[in-house]
């Protein structure tokens, strides 16, 4: 029982890290990276479809992404979707390839992005702590129903706390790396 609770808590914590990683990927640095366009949805025959499913996104050089639609009639639709995605990007079409130059980041923009990164990291920490709270609640419920002893409860809570500390340290490591990436000129 306790192992199931720990496994569930760890799964929730892993999902929190994955969500944080996804949030960090959406915050663009000065370099071109295909994950910047992960949130872009394209109107594909009346359905909102992720850009990845209607085109290939490649890094052309350090500061340019190239989007190649699989159908030529999607070029203008994709270009419009990128512009309306509120990413601060201005795509340029040449034939059937859409090139997206990454604008230089100003100091002010960098600081705003670091602030956003810190907010995302805090959300990740809160999510991890919520998983800990839920697990500890389930353990207390087992103690209340006399299915485990107080020693088992204390041991399980200590293990869950160690798990929590490990995942929060991982969040801190990810945040530090993202800040360094954003502040690198």
C-alpha positions in Angstrom: 0.0 0.0 0.0 2.7 2.5 1.0 4.7 1.6 -2.0 1.7 2.3 -4.3 1.2 5.7 -2.6 4.9 6.5 -3.1 4.8 5.4 -6.8 1.8 7.5 -7.4 3.4 10.5 -5.8 6.5 10.0 -7.8 4.5 9.7 -11.0 2.8 13.1 -10.2 6.1 14.7 -9.5 7.6 13.4 -12.8 4.6 14.9 -14.6 5.2 18.2 -12.9 8.8 18.2 -14.2 7.6 17.3 -17.7 5.1 20.2 -17.5 7.8 22.5 -16.4 10.1 21.4 -19.2 7.3 22.0 -21.7 6.7 25.5 -20.2 10.4 26.2 -20.4 10.5 25.1 -24.1 7.9 27.7 -24.9 10.0 30.5 -23.5 12.3 31.4 -26.4 15.9 32.2 -26.0 17.9 34.0 -28.7 18.5 30.7 -30.5 16.2 28.9 -32.9 14.6 25.7 -31.5 11.7 23.8 -33.0 9.9 23.4 -29.6 9.2 27.2 -29.7 6.4 26.4 -32.2 4.9 23.4 -30.2 1.9 25.5 -29.1 1.0 26.7 -32.6 -2.3 25.3 -33.8 -3.2 25.4 -37.5 -6.7 25.3 -39.0 -6.4 22.1 -41.1 -9.6 21.4 -42.9 -11.7 23.0 -40.2 -9.8 21.2 -37.3 -7.3 22.9 -35.0 -4.2 20.7 -35.5 -0.7 21.1 -34.0 1.8 22.5 -36.4 4.0 19.4 -36.0 1.3 17.3 -37.7 1.0 19.4 -40.8 4.6 20.5 -41.4 8.2 19.7 -40.6 10.0 22.3 -38.5 13.8 22.4 -38.8 16.6 24.7 -37.6 18.1 26.3 -40.6 20.8 28.1 -38.7 21.3 29.5 -35.2 18.7 32.2 -35.6 16.3 30.8 -38.2 13.6 28.1 -38.2 12.3 26.6 -41.5 8.8 25.3 -41.7 8.0 23.0 -44.7 4.3 22.3 -45.0 3.3 18.9 -46.3 0.6 20.4 -48.5 1.4 23.6 -50.5 -2.1 25.1 -49.8 -1.2 25.3 -46.1 1.6 27.8 -46.5 -0.5 30.9 -45.9 -2.6 29.2 -43.2 0.6 28.2 -41.3 2.1 31.6 -41.7 -1.1 33.2 -40.3 -1.2 30.7 -37.4 2.4 31.5 -36.4 1.7 35.3 -36.5 -1.4 34.9 -34.3 0.2 32.6 -31.8 1.6 35.6 -30.0 5.2 34.4 -30.0 6.6 37.7 -31.3 7.8 36.0 -34.5 7.4 37.3 -38.0 7.5 34.5 -40.6 8.6 35.1 -44.1 7.5 32.9 -47.0 9.6 32.0 -49.9 7.9 29.5 -52.2 6.7 26.6 -50.2 9.1 27.2 -47.2 8.3 29.5 -44.3 11.4 31.0 -42.7 11.1 32.4 -39.2 14.0 34.6 -38.1 14.5 34.7 -34.3 14.6 38.4 -33.2 17.4 39.5 -30.9 16.4 39.6 -27.3 16.7 43.0 -25.5 17.9 43.1 -21.9 14.3 44.0 -20.8 12.8 41.0 -22.7 15.4 38.7 -21.2 14.5 39.9 -17.7 10.8 39.4 -18.4 11.5 35.8 -19.7 13.6 35.0 -16.6 10.7 36.3 -14.5 8.3 34.0 -16.4 10.7 31.1 -15.9 10.7 31.7 -12.2 6.9 31.8 -12.1 6.8 28.5 -14.1 9.4 27.0 -11.7 7.3 28.1 -8.7 4.2 26.4 -10.3 6.3 23.3 -10.7 7.4 23.4 -7.0 3.8 23.9 -5.9 2.6 21.0 -8.0 5.3 18.7 -6.4 4.4 19.9 -2.9 0.7 19.1 -3.7 1.7 15.6 -4.7 3.5 15.3 -1.4 0.5 16.6 0.5 -1.8 14.1 -1.3 0.5 11.2 -0.5 0.9 12.2 3.2 -2.9 12.5 3.4 -3.4 9.0 2.0 -0.8 7.6 4.5 -2.6 9.4 7.4 -5.8 7.8 6.2 -4.2 4.4 6.4 -3.0 5.1 9.9 -6.4 6.3 10.9 -7.9 3.0 9.6 -5.2 1.1 11.5 -3.8 -0.5 8.4 -0.3 0.7 9.1 1.6 1.5 12.3 2.9 4.9 13.4 6.4 3.8 12.6 5.4 2.9 9.1 3.7 6.3 8.7 6.7 8.2 9.9 9.0 6.2 7.6 6.8 6.6 4.6 6.4 10.4 5.2 10.2 10.7 5.4 10.6 8.8 2.2 8.1 11.0 0.5 9.9 14.1 1.8 13.2 12.8 0.3 11.4 12.3 -3.0 9.9 15.8 -2.8 13.4 17.3 -2.0 14.9 15.4 -5.0 12.3 16.7 -7.4 12.4 20.3 -6.1 16.2 20.2 -6.5 15.6 19.1 -10.1 13.3 22.1 -10.6 16.0 24.4 -9.2 18.6 22.8 -11.6 16.3 23.3 -14.6 15.5 26.9 -13.6 19.2 27.7 -13.2 20.0 26.3 -16.6 17.1 28.2 -18.2 18.2 31.5 -16.6 21.8 31.0 -17.8 20.4 30.2 -21.3 18.2 33.3 -21.3 20.9 35.7 -20.0 23.6 34.5 -22.4 24.1 37.1 -25.0 
